[in-house]
Amino acid sequence: MSDARATDVTSELMTAGEAASYLRIPLATLRYWRHLGIGPAGFRLGRRLVYRRTDLDQWISEQHDSQNR
């Protein structure tokens, strides 16, 4: 993988704290939603839980669309 591509992939990844800030919610809320299975998609990268910015944006769009039906 080229250095430019590696930088693009890692810059897209967010920690749980960063994802909560991005969504403007408390970290505890993001953790609770994950526990219930209703929050945005995240995954383990080693021992760390990370979120992709695109997954967060998609989840936001889905929430918006479901409210406007």
Secondary structure as GFF3:
##gff-version 3
##sequence-region A 1 69
A	DSSP	alpha_helix	3	12	.	.	.	ID=ss1
A	DSSP	beta_strand	13	15	.	.	.	ID=ss2
A	DSSP	alpha_helix	16	23	.	.	.	ID=ss3
A	DSSP	alpha_helix	27	36	.	.	.	ID=ss4
A	DSSP	beta_strand	42	45	.	.	.	ID=ss5
A	DSSP	beta_strand	48	52	.	.	.	ID=ss6
A	DSSP	alpha_helix	53	67	.	.	.	ID=ss7
###
